[in-house]
Amino acid sequence: MLTEKLSLTQIFTMIINFLLGSSIVVGIGIDAKRDAWLVVLIGMFVGLIIMSFYLYLMSLLPGKNIYEIMEYCFSRKIAVFLALIYLSYFIYIAARIIRDFGELITSAILPATPIEFTIFTLMLVIGYILYLGIEVLGRTAEIFSPYMFLFVFLLFILLYAGDKINLTNVQPILSTGFKPIIKSTFPSIIAFPYGELIAFTVILAHIGDFKVGRKICLISVFIASLILLSSVFLIIATLGENTAVRANFPLLIAARLVSIGEFLERIDVLVVFIMMLGILIKSSVFLYGGLKGIEYIFKLPYRYFAMPVSFIVSMFSIFISLDFSDHIVEGLNVDIFLLHVPLQFAFPIFIVAVLLVKKWKEQRNEKRGLKA
């Protein structure tokens, strides 16, 4: 199997777009209303801790992905069973993210276009990118991310220039106390989007310089969190808490408020580009995690499965929910306790404990061997 390597710039842009992904589409922490930005601020620090934990897990066995680490901890048979669970989880989350894209395009951009066609087209692109390799995905993120940063900056400037930002919408701070903030932060924003960084336990094995890569990963989480924080603040400041809570795609609605001199209007395309790039990278990362699980089980290059699995995901994403409201309820409420918390936190913590015990036993045996 070919050895693939990702540059630090590629990892940097992939993590930023990954965290923005569907988070910037549906908005996060909006349940806390005018204090939603405080939810994201708290989530940023917790997200840095979560990323540090995953990096620590990877540092215990450098160059190994999560599937290979599980084999080291247990055995091949048990690792295959666990790999089935994780690859199913990664593919399932990829399908949910693709559904976010389909709902966004169908309801807000191209209402006359069937959602099936929209989803199938995107999955065709993702399948081809992954067939070419993870390095191509890294280059895609690297090439298009500067435009994403530019468009985010332009969105702020245009809303400010159009006098659409009203700071009274975010005042007074903590008007309802800490309870709504804590309720929106734990476990919701911890599992989505920061806990989803578990997918990078597959990708981080491709970093050449892991020590420098650790710093880059933490910096990218910090920058992505700042963008999310700014976007949520912008949503509340422009739309107000009541409109923001009811909106399916609040940032898109905020962008539609831009009107400067009756000339510069309808800058939806900027927000759609940001959302599409994030969804493309995030769904590709999750799908890659699933494909690497299939590669581990069958010992065949994951490229063989890229297109077939992409078609399966496209069909699954259509049947995964009845409508958008059902999709949101299942994704943000049900999945958190059934899937996210056990697979993102509980089991990885158990793996770290097993790794530390095995490392300690190996060191003890080495010392005994030297003494003998």
Secondary structure, DSSP 8 states (H G I E B T S, - for coil): -----B-HHHHHHHHHHHHHTTHHHH-SSGGGGGGHHHHHHHHHHHHHHHHHHHHHHHHHSTT--HHHHHHHHS-HHHHHHHHHHHHHHHHHHHHHHHHHHHHHIIIII-TTS-HHHHHHHHHHHHHHHHHH-HHHHHHHHHHHHHHHHHHHHHHHHHHHHTT---GGGG-STTTT-SHHHHHHIIIIIHHTTGGGGGGHHHHGGGBS-HHHHHHHHHHHHHHHHHHHHHHHHHHHHHH-HHHHHH-SSHHHHHHTT-EETTTEE--HHHHHHHHHHHHHHHHHHHHHHHHHHHHHHHTS-THHHHHHHHHHHHHHHHHS-SSHHHHHHIIIIIHIIIIIIIIIIIHHHHHHHHHHHHHHHHHHHHHHHHH-
